[in-house]
Amino acid sequence: MNITGEQIFKTKQELQKQIEEYEKKLQALIAKQYTLTKVEDLAKSILEYDELERQISDRNLLFALFSAPFESLRNPLVKSEFFAYVAAAETIGIDLVNFLVEDFLAQMRFDIQNGEDDMVDLIEADYKEYIIPGKIIAERFDEIEGLLTEMIRFCKYLDHKYSEERASDVLKYAFRISIDADTRMPPTIKALKEFQFTYLRPTDRAELLDHVEEHLAILRFEQVRKQNIAMEKAVAILQKREEDKEK
């Protein structure tokens, strides 16, 4: 990876520290659950348990990635899981998301300059499927214009007939991917409503805002589903306790 050894060490060190802290919280919560006697309280603690496990799992995923410093994010196997890493990084903070995207971008530029990426479709795909969506999730909206201009320059170098209009299709596609992968919608909504993207067509802007609303509805549905599952688990646990007492 195009990240210095010192950066990797510091990132892993911080991740390990956070993992240990969350594991302590998890053990404390498990102990607390044995004292809870109300369905609502136990259900709430089950949701907290699931969230703590997710925080630990996300950090373990990134720790494993940074434990293989010579494995490039553009390696096909790792690249196929790019958004899993981005989603995990977003749990920790958008700066870490940007950290991953910047490394991917640096490697892509290196490959282009060395003639390894010499097909317009491949270059365009990297921007619309990874780089631009990653930058949107990282909330680096002010960098998108420059990246699209860079993409056009690379593609025109390989194909003089490359149309700048394709940048609009790339941006729309990238926004849709980022919306589906993201959980922090307010920054994206604000950007779509207020940011002046040269390559974003008015019709696409409106369509993407509708897509955000659809995604928010899905997130709300998932939240309710998780709450219902937690309530069912809580009821089952308390019933089991009562049955054990009667034995």
Backbone bond lengths (Angstrom), bond angles and torsions (degrees), N, CA, C in turn:
res aa  C-N    CA-C-N  psi(-1)  N-CA   C-N-CA  omega(-1)  CA-C   N-CA-C  phi
1 M - - - 1.462 - - 1.514 109.81 -
2 N 1.294 117.07 147.98 1.459 121.20 -179.52 1.522 111.61 -83.16
3 I 1.307 115.49 50.25 1.458 122.51 178.24 1.516 106.48 -125.56
4 T 1.311 117.65 139.84 1.457 120.11 -177.32 1.522 110.83 -68.98
5 G 1.326 114.78 156.17 1.450 120.25 178.52 1.517 112.48 -59.82
6 E 1.327 115.91 -35.70 1.467 120.25 179.69 1.527 110.85 -66.38
7 Q 1.333 116.51 -41.23 1.461 120.39 178.37 1.523 111.16 -63.58
8 I 1.319 115.86 -41.64 1.462 120.48 178.75 1.523 110.51 -62.89
9 F 1.327 115.99 -45.72 1.462 120.94 -178.86 1.524 111.17 -60.71
10 K 1.327 116.71 -47.11 1.466 120.92 -178.70 1.526 111.43 -64.80
11 T 1.330 115.82 -40.44 1.460 119.85 179.92 1.523 110.71 -65.56
12 K 1.329 116.84 -45.22 1.460 120.62 178.97 1.523 111.27 -63.77
13 Q 1.315 115.81 -39.81 1.463 120.94 179.62 1.527 110.65 -61.14
14 E 1.334 116.06 -43.88 1.461 120.68 179.99 1.529 110.78 -69.06
15 L 1.320 116.67 -39.72 1.461 120.36 178.22 1.525 110.96 -62.96
16 Q 1.336 117.02 -43.73 1.457 121.35 179.53 1.522 111.03 -62.08
17 K 1.314 115.84 -41.14 1.468 120.85 178.13 1.525 110.51 -61.68
18 Q 1.326 116.24 -44.58 1.461 120.85 -179.71 1.523 111.52 -66.96
19 I 1.329 116.99 -38.90 1.467 120.76 178.32 1.525 110.15 -60.28
20 E 1.317 116.66 -45.34 1.466 121.22 179.80 1.525 111.17 -62.73
21 E 1.334 116.84 -39.75 1.465 120.78 179.39 1.528 111.08 -65.14
22 Y 1.330 116.46 -43.30 1.464 119.93 -179.94 1.524 111.49 -69.05
23 E 1.326 117.31 -33.97 1.465 120.06 177.89 1.525 110.96 -66.31
24 K 1.328 116.71 -36.41 1.470 120.56 175.94 1.525 110.37 -64.50
25 K 1.328 115.89 -42.84 1.468 120.47 178.48 1.525 110.40 -63.30
26 L 1.332 115.65 -37.69 1.456 120.51 -179.46 1.525 110.90 -65.13
27 Q 1.328 116.97 -45.11 1.461 120.68 179.31 1.525 111.32 -64.27
28 A 1.332 116.31 -38.64 1.468 120.58 178.44 1.528 110.30 -65.31
29 L 1.321 116.08 -38.31 1.466 120.29 179.81 1.524 110.91 -67.97
30 I 1.332 116.58 -39.78 1.468 120.63 178.24 1.526 110.30 -60.06
31 A 1.333 115.75 -43.43 1.469 120.43 178.51 1.527 110.77 -63.59
32 K 1.319 116.12 -39.02 1.465 121.30 -178.94 1.523 111.41 -67.01
33 Q 1.329 116.64 -34.88 1.465 120.55 -176.98 1.525 112.31 -59.97
34 Y 1.318 116.55 -30.95 1.466 119.87 -179.95 1.523 112.20 -67.34
35 T 1.332 116.66 -18.61 1.469 120.57 -178.31 1.523 112.44 -95.85
36 L 1.313 117.42 -9.01 1.467 121.00 -176.28 1.527 110.49 -83.20
37 T 1.325 115.46 133.97 1.471 120.26 -176.56 1.526 113.46 -121.00
38 K 1.327 116.90 -8.07 1.465 120.63 179.35 1.531 110.01 -101.09
39 V 1.319 115.43 139.74 1.464 120.80 -178.06 1.525 111.25 -57.42
40 E 1.340 116.09 -46.08 1.467 120.25 -177.07 1.523 111.75 -61.98
41 D 1.329 116.36 -42.94 1.469 120.53 -179.41 1.526 111.22 -66.35
42 L 1.324 115.65 -41.93 1.464 119.57 -179.22 1.537 110.63 -68.31
43 A 1.322 116.32 -38.75 1.469 120.47 178.36 1.528 110.41 -62.58
44 K 1.320 115.55 -42.00 1.468 120.23 178.09 1.525 110.68 -61.83
45 S 1.328 116.38 -41.19 1.468 120.15 -179.54 1.531 111.13 -68.51
46 I 1.331 117.00 -30.84 1.468 120.81 177.15 1.526 110.13 -66.59
47 L 1.330 116.48 -40.72 1.468 120.69 176.16 1.528 110.59 -64.09
48 E 1.331 116.12 -39.25 1.468 120.51 177.55 1.530 110.27 -64.39
49 Y 1.321 115.50 -40.12 1.470 121.05 178.20 1.532 110.51 -60.50
50 D 1.328 115.95 -47.18 1.469 120.49 179.91 1.526 111.26 -60.99
51 E 1.326 116.29 -39.77 1.466 120.44 -179.78 1.527 111.11 -67.68
52 L 1.325 117.07 -41.25 1.465 120.34 178.02 1.529 110.78 -63.78
53 E 1.321 116.14 -40.57 1.469 119.53 177.34 1.526 111.32 -62.76
54 R 1.326 116.04 -38.27 1.468 120.01 178.55 1.519 111.03 -65.76
55 Q 1.332 116.13 -41.91 1.461 120.47 178.57 1.534 110.60 -60.86
56 I 1.315 116.37 -42.46 1.465 121.15 179.43 1.526 110.66 -67.49
57 S 1.333 116.32 -45.42 1.465 121.38 -179.26 1.529 111.82 -60.74
58 D 1.333 116.80 -43.13 1.469 120.71 179.69 1.522 111.31 -62.52
59 R 1.322 115.76 -41.43 1.465 119.62 -179.70 1.525 111.60 -70.57
60 N 1.323 117.03 -36.03 1.470 120.07 176.30 1.528 111.25 -64.55
61 L 1.336 116.37 -37.92 1.463 120.85 178.65 1.524 110.65 -62.15
62 L 1.327 116.30 -45.83 1.463 120.53 180.00 1.524 111.42 -70.54
63 F 1.325 116.54 -35.95 1.468 120.10 177.88 1.527 109.54 -60.74
64 A 1.337 116.08 -41.72 1.469 120.40 178.32 1.525 110.83 -64.07
65 L 1.333 116.79 -39.20 1.465 120.54 178.62 1.522 110.65 -62.67
66 F 1.323 116.54 -47.07 1.458 120.38 -177.72 1.528 112.61 -76.06
67 S 1.323 116.17 -10.17 1.462 119.61 175.41 1.525 111.11 -82.28
68 A 1.322 116.60 -6.74 1.468 121.70 176.75 1.521 107.97 -119.38
69 P 1.350 117.10 67.08 1.475 120.85 -172.56 1.512 115.46 -61.85
70 F 1.324 117.75 -20.27 1.455 119.11 -178.84 1.532 112.03 -93.36
71 E 1.310 116.01 1.54 1.461 119.84 179.15 1.519 108.77 -94.62
72 S 1.301 116.33 115.02 1.461 121.46 -175.28 1.520 112.37 -72.65
73 L 1.344 115.20 146.24 1.458 120.07 174.27 1.526 111.11 -64.00
74 R 1.326 116.23 -20.73 1.461 120.19 179.61 1.528 112.31 -91.59
75 N 1.330 116.33 1.50 1.458 119.80 169.92 1.534 107.09 -60.71
76 P 1.332 119.33 131.60 1.470 121.20 -175.01 1.524 114.48 -49.35
77 L 1.330 117.43 -40.94 1.460 120.11 -178.67 1.521 111.64 -67.60
78 V 1.332 116.19 -42.98 1.464 120.62 179.92 1.522 110.19 -74.07
79 K 1.326 115.71 -39.87 1.467 121.15 -179.03 1.524 111.36 -59.58
80 S 1.332 116.70 -35.93 1.464 120.39 -179.56 1.524 111.64 -65.22
81 E 1.336 116.28 -20.61 1.464 121.34 179.40 1.530 111.63 -106.39
82 F 1.328 116.21 16.44 1.466 120.72 -174.36 1.526 112.31 -52.66
83 F 1.338 117.09 -46.52 1.462 119.25 -176.26 1.522 112.72 -74.50
84 A 1.316 117.30 -20.12 1.462 119.21 172.40 1.525 109.22 -67.00
85 Y 1.343 116.01 -40.19 1.463 120.51 177.08 1.525 110.97 -68.88
86 V 1.329 116.57 -39.97 1.467 120.62 179.23 1.528 110.28 -63.93
87 A 1.338 116.71 -44.26 1.463 120.84 179.30 1.525 110.98 -62.30
88 A 1.336 115.92 -40.98 1.464 120.28 177.98 1.521 110.63 -65.35
89 A 1.325 116.04 -41.51 1.469 120.45 179.82 1.515 111.30 -65.40
90 E 1.341 116.99 -35.67 1.467 120.25 -179.82 1.526 110.97 -64.39
91 T 1.330 116.48 -31.53 1.463 120.72 176.52 1.524 110.54 -58.49
92 I 1.323 115.75 -34.68 1.466 121.77 -177.66 1.519 111.36 -86.92
93 G 1.328 116.90 -42.15 1.467 120.25 179.84 1.516 111.64 164.71
94 I 1.330 116.31 151.38 1.467 120.25 -176.39 1.523 112.42 -69.00
95 D 1.330 117.81 -21.61 1.468 119.26 177.20 1.522 110.97 -64.84
96 L 1.324 116.27 -36.31 1.463 120.12 178.52 1.534 110.48 -70.93
97 V 1.334 116.34 -34.52 1.468 119.92 174.49 1.525 109.13 -59.78
98 N 1.318 116.10 -47.97 1.465 120.80 -179.36 1.528 111.24 -63.16
99 F 1.323 116.05 -35.35 1.464 122.44 177.70 1.531 110.12 -57.22
100 L 1.337 116.13 -46.13 1.461 121.14 179.86 1.527 111.59 -68.04
101 V 1.329 116.18 -43.31 1.469 120.41 -178.16 1.523 110.76 -65.23
102 E 1.327 116.41 -40.61 1.465 120.19 -179.87 1.525 111.18 -63.39
103 D 1.333 116.43 -37.45 1.463 119.17 178.19 1.524 110.63 -66.95
104 F 1.321 116.17 -42.78 1.466 121.14 176.93 1.526 110.03 -59.36
105 L 1.323 115.97 -44.10 1.462 121.74 -178.79 1.525 111.41 -64.46
106 A 1.330 116.59 -42.49 1.469 120.85 -179.74 1.525 110.85 -62.32
107 Q 1.323 116.22 -40.91 1.464 120.18 179.48 1.526 111.53 -68.49
108 M 1.346 116.16 -38.30 1.456 119.57 178.88 1.530 110.84 -64.18
109 R 1.330 116.38 -43.41 1.467 120.44 178.38 1.530 110.67 -60.95
110 F 1.319 115.30 -40.66 1.469 120.12 179.25 1.527 110.35 -61.87
111 D 1.335 116.21 -43.79 1.468 120.80 -179.67 1.525 111.46 -64.44
112 I 1.335 116.80 -39.57 1.466 120.43 179.66 1.522 110.58 -66.19
113 Q 1.322 115.54 -45.93 1.465 120.02 -177.97 1.524 112.14 -65.66
114 N 1.336 116.37 -24.75 1.461 120.32 179.29 1.526 112.62 -98.22
115 G 1.336 115.70 9.57 1.454 120.41 175.38 1.510 115.90 76.41
116 E 1.342 117.60 10.35 1.466 120.02 -179.53 1.525 111.35 -78.72
117 D 1.338 116.39 -35.18 1.463 121.14 173.30 1.519 107.22 -101.19
118 D 1.317 117.10 99.90 1.465 120.11 -174.77 1.523 112.61 -125.71
119 M 1.348 115.91 24.33 1.460 120.58 177.11 1.521 109.51 -124.47
120 V 1.323 116.00 130.86 1.463 121.54 -178.24 1.525 111.68 -56.48
121 D 1.323 117.00 -44.69 1.467 120.49 -177.39 1.525 112.14 -61.24
122 L 1.332 116.96 -38.47 1.465 120.65 179.95 1.521 111.24 -68.59
123 I 1.331 116.35 -42.56 1.466 120.59 179.24 1.523 110.18 -64.50
124 E 1.323 115.74 -46.16 1.463 120.48 179.64 1.527 110.81 -60.83
125 A 1.325 116.23 -40.07 1.466 120.96 -179.87 1.524 111.62 -63.27
126 D 1.328 116.70 -39.76 1.464 119.61 178.65 1.521 111.27 -61.32
127 Y 1.321 116.50 -40.27 1.465 120.27 -179.68 1.529 111.82 -70.98
128 K 1.318 116.79 -45.03 1.468 118.47 -172.92 1.528 113.59 -82.05
129 E 1.332 117.00 -24.04 1.460 119.58 -176.81 1.525 113.97 -101.16
130 Y 1.330 117.29 -18.60 1.460 119.84 -175.84 1.528 113.11 -130.37
131 I 1.314 116.72 -60.21 1.464 120.38 -170.60 1.527 112.92 -66.51
132 I 1.334 117.50 -56.15 1.464 119.98 -178.14 1.534 111.80 -65.12
133 P 1.347 119.47 -46.49 1.472 118.37 176.21 1.527 112.19 -58.26
134 G 1.343 115.99 -39.70 1.466 119.84 178.52 1.512 112.02 -62.65
135 K 1.327 116.39 -40.75 1.466 120.78 179.00 1.529 111.13 -67.45
136 I 1.334 116.77 -34.62 1.466 120.07 177.49 1.523 109.84 -65.99
137 I 1.328 117.11 -46.12 1.466 120.86 178.51 1.526 110.69 -63.90
138 A 1.337 116.23 -34.37 1.471 120.99 177.75 1.523 112.02 -77.65
139 E 1.345 115.70 -2.79 1.470 122.40 178.08 1.521 112.60 62.83
140 R 1.335 116.31 32.34 1.467 121.66 175.80 1.535 108.67 -98.41
141 F 1.321 115.71 58.95 1.464 121.10 -174.63 1.527 112.66 -64.12
142 D 1.325 116.49 -29.85 1.464 119.91 -178.74 1.534 112.64 -71.87
143 E 1.322 117.58 -11.52 1.465 120.95 -179.47 1.530 112.63 -94.18
144 I 1.316 116.53 -12.86 1.469 120.63 -172.67 1.520 112.31 -64.64
145 E 1.331 116.94 -43.22 1.466 120.88 -178.90 1.527 111.29 -56.63
146 G 1.330 115.33 -47.16 1.460 120.40 -179.21 1.515 112.36 -64.52
147 L 1.327 116.47 -36.40 1.463 120.27 179.66 1.529 111.51 -69.13
148 L 1.323 116.71 -38.33 1.465 119.76 177.32 1.528 110.95 -67.05
149 T 1.329 115.67 -38.84 1.469 120.01 176.49 1.521 110.39 -62.68
150 E 1.329 115.75 -40.40 1.464 120.88 177.34 1.526 110.80 -63.50
151 M 1.320 116.25 -43.07 1.466 120.75 178.67 1.529 110.98 -59.56
152 I 1.328 115.73 -44.63 1.470 120.67 179.18 1.527 110.18 -60.40
153 R 1.326 115.84 -42.50 1.471 120.27 -179.31 1.526 111.13 -62.83
154 F 1.330 116.72 -46.13 1.462 120.58 178.64 1.530 110.95 -60.85
155 C 1.330 115.66 -44.92 1.466 120.21 -176.15 1.527 111.94 -69.79
156 K 1.326 116.59 -37.77 1.469 119.65 178.54 1.523 111.53 -68.32
157 Y 1.311 116.31 -29.12 1.464 119.91 177.24 1.527 110.26 -63.62
158 L 1.340 115.00 -36.30 1.463 120.36 -179.55 1.525 112.36 -86.82
159 D 1.337 115.58 -30.09 1.467 120.39 -179.06 1.527 108.55 -141.82
160 H 1.327 116.50 103.95 1.469 121.16 -176.50 1.528 112.54 -62.33
161 K 1.328 116.74 -18.75 1.465 120.10 -179.45 1.532 112.20 -90.78
162 Y 1.319 116.48 2.66 1.473 120.07 -179.04 1.524 109.78 -58.41
163 S 1.327 116.45 129.37 1.466 121.54 -176.70 1.524 111.71 -90.94
164 E 1.336 115.94 132.42 1.464 120.81 177.93 1.526 111.38 -64.21
165 E 1.325 116.54 -21.58 1.461 120.22 179.77 1.528 111.65 -62.33
166 R 1.317 116.48 -23.03 1.466 119.24 179.94 1.526 111.18 -66.56
167 A 1.333 116.53 -21.36 1.468 120.07 177.16 1.526 110.75 -62.59
168 S 1.332 116.49 -32.53 1.466 120.40 177.96 1.524 110.66 -66.65
169 D 1.328 115.71 -41.02 1.469 119.65 177.56 1.528 110.90 -66.03
170 V 1.323 115.96 -38.90 1.466 121.17 178.45 1.522 110.43 -62.19
171 L 1.330 116.71 -45.54 1.465 120.70 -177.47 1.523 111.24 -66.04
172 K 1.322 116.82 -42.41 1.468 120.20 178.64 1.528 110.37 -61.96
173 Y 1.315 116.49 -46.28 1.458 121.96 179.88 1.529 110.50 -61.21
174 A 1.327 116.00 -43.64 1.466 121.17 -178.98 1.520 111.27 -63.39
175 F 1.327 116.64 -40.78 1.464 120.01 178.54 1.529 110.65 -63.42
176 R 1.323 117.32 -41.96 1.466 120.23 -179.56 1.529 110.84 -62.45
177 I 1.323 116.17 -42.77 1.467 120.21 178.26 1.529 110.85 -62.55
178 S 1.321 116.05 -45.78 1.469 120.18 -177.53 1.523 111.15 -65.76
179 I 1.328 116.92 -38.12 1.466 120.59 179.18 1.527 110.27 -63.06
180 D 1.327 116.67 -44.31 1.466 120.84 -179.63 1.525 112.34 -66.08
181 A 1.333 117.06 -28.24 1.466 121.23 -176.40 1.521 112.81 -94.58
182 D 1.323 117.03 -15.89 1.464 121.51 -170.86 1.523 111.81 -91.50
183 T 1.339 115.98 156.70 1.466 121.46 174.19 1.522 111.61 -121.08
184 R 1.330 116.57 -8.90 1.471 121.93 179.23 1.537 108.55 -105.49
185 M 1.329 115.14 86.94 1.453 119.56 -173.71 1.539 115.83 -79.64
186 P 1.338 120.25 -31.78 1.473 119.46 -176.56 1.527 115.22 -51.19
187 P 1.360 120.11 -44.87 1.471 118.98 179.03 1.529 112.77 -62.52
188 T 1.337 116.50 -38.62 1.465 120.25 179.38 1.521 110.79 -67.99
189 I 1.323 116.77 -41.65 1.468 120.75 177.71 1.520 110.35 -60.43
190 K 1.319 115.78 -45.85 1.468 120.69 179.77 1.531 110.84 -61.10
191 A 1.331 116.11 -42.86 1.466 120.37 -179.71 1.526 111.22 -64.35
192 L 1.327 116.47 -42.92 1.466 120.24 -179.33 1.524 112.15 -67.26
193 K 1.316 116.10 -30.33 1.464 119.70 -179.16 1.526 113.00 -84.69
194 E 1.340 116.64 -33.97 1.462 119.23 -169.38 1.524 115.26 -116.25
195 F 1.340 117.84 -28.90 1.465 119.45 -173.61 1.527 110.56 -77.03
196 Q 1.314 115.71 135.42 1.468 120.79 -179.12 1.526 110.77 -90.63
197 F 1.327 115.54 87.17 1.463 120.75 176.87 1.529 109.25 -85.00
198 T 1.309 116.60 118.60 1.467 120.83 -179.23 1.523 112.04 -57.95
199 Y 1.329 116.38 -37.98 1.463 120.52 -173.64 1.531 113.81 -94.78
200 L 1.331 117.27 8.49 1.463 119.48 179.11 1.527 109.92 -100.60
201 R 1.316 116.12 112.51 1.464 121.30 -179.46 1.528 110.13 -70.01
202 P 1.347 118.16 145.02 1.473 121.60 179.98 1.529 112.78 -54.44
203 T 1.314 116.73 -40.48 1.470 119.64 179.45 1.528 111.23 -66.14
204 D 1.329 116.35 -36.02 1.469 120.74 178.09 1.524 110.38 -69.08
205 R 1.325 116.09 -39.13 1.471 120.52 179.08 1.531 109.88 -58.73
206 A 1.334 116.09 -46.83 1.464 120.85 -179.70 1.530 111.18 -64.68
207 E 1.322 115.75 -42.12 1.463 120.42 179.91 1.528 111.30 -64.18
208 L 1.321 116.77 -39.38 1.466 121.06 -179.95 1.524 111.65 -68.55
209 L 1.321 116.96 -36.75 1.470 120.13 176.75 1.529 110.06 -64.27
210 D 1.329 116.88 -37.44 1.466 120.21 174.99 1.530 110.25 -64.33
211 H 1.327 115.60 -38.71 1.470 120.15 179.70 1.530 110.75 -65.76
212 V 1.326 116.47 -35.35 1.467 120.52 176.14 1.526 110.11 -60.98
213 E 1.337 116.55 -44.93 1.462 120.67 179.71 1.523 110.96 -61.36
214 E 1.319 116.53 -39.29 1.469 120.61 177.43 1.528 110.51 -63.65
215 H 1.331 115.61 -41.24 1.466 120.05 -179.78 1.528 110.88 -67.47
216 L 1.329 116.84 -39.73 1.463 120.75 177.63 1.528 110.66 -61.99
217 A 1.320 116.59 -38.33 1.465 120.67 178.12 1.526 110.31 -63.44
218 I 1.327 116.20 -39.49 1.469 121.03 177.59 1.527 110.51 -64.47
219 L 1.339 116.20 -43.43 1.468 120.56 179.25 1.525 110.88 -62.52
220 R 1.334 116.45 -40.47 1.473 119.98 178.55 1.526 110.62 -65.28
221 F 1.315 115.71 -41.62 1.468 120.23 178.54 1.525 110.51 -61.37
222 E 1.336 116.05 -44.00 1.461 120.93 -179.96 1.522 111.27 -63.23
223 Q 1.330 116.52 -38.39 1.456 120.70 179.34 1.529 110.78 -64.13
224 V 1.326 116.20 -44.38 1.469 120.65 178.45 1.526 110.06 -64.37
225 R 1.324 116.90 -41.38 1.463 121.36 179.09 1.528 110.96 -60.36
226 K 1.325 116.22 -43.85 1.467 120.54 178.99 1.530 111.12 -64.39
227 Q 1.332 116.06 -39.39 1.463 120.14 178.83 1.526 110.62 -64.41
228 N 1.319 116.92 -41.31 1.468 120.67 179.34 1.527 111.21 -65.36
229 I 1.324 115.96 -41.03 1.468 120.12 178.08 1.525 110.25 -63.56
230 A 1.334 116.25 -41.51 1.469 120.92 179.24 1.528 110.56 -62.86
231 M 1.326 116.64 -40.49 1.466 120.54 178.60 1.527 110.34 -63.99
232 E 1.325 117.06 -42.99 1.467 121.20 179.42 1.529 110.75 -62.80
233 K 1.328 116.21 -41.92 1.465 120.46 178.25 1.524 110.72 -64.01
234 A 1.330 115.77 -42.28 1.467 120.55 -179.01 1.527 110.81 -62.33
235 V 1.320 116.41 -44.59 1.466 120.86 178.56 1.527 110.15 -61.04
236 A 1.323 116.75 -44.40 1.469 121.48 -179.25 1.526 111.27 -63.36
237 I 1.329 116.99 -41.17 1.470 121.35 -179.81 1.521 110.77 -64.29
238 L 1.333 116.81 -45.78 1.464 120.77 -178.73 1.525 110.95 -67.34
239 Q 1.319 117.47 -36.98 1.464 120.55 176.82 1.523 110.77 -64.59
240 K 1.326 116.06 -40.48 1.466 121.13 178.51 1.520 110.30 -63.09
241 R 1.325 116.74 -39.72 1.466 120.19 178.48 1.523 110.64 -61.45
242 E 1.324 116.28 -43.53 1.462 120.74 -179.50 1.526 110.87 -64.48
243 E 1.324 115.45 -40.69 1.469 119.72 178.95 1.522 111.12 -64.38
244 D 1.332 116.33 -38.88 1.467 120.81 179.69 1.524 110.92 -66.49
245 K 1.338 116.50 -34.22 1.466 120.44 179.64 1.526 111.07 -66.23
246 E 1.327 115.35 -34.10 1.461 120.48 -175.94 1.523 112.89 -78.50
247 K 1.309 116.30 -13.90 1.469 119.93 -178.89 1.522 111.11 -75.68
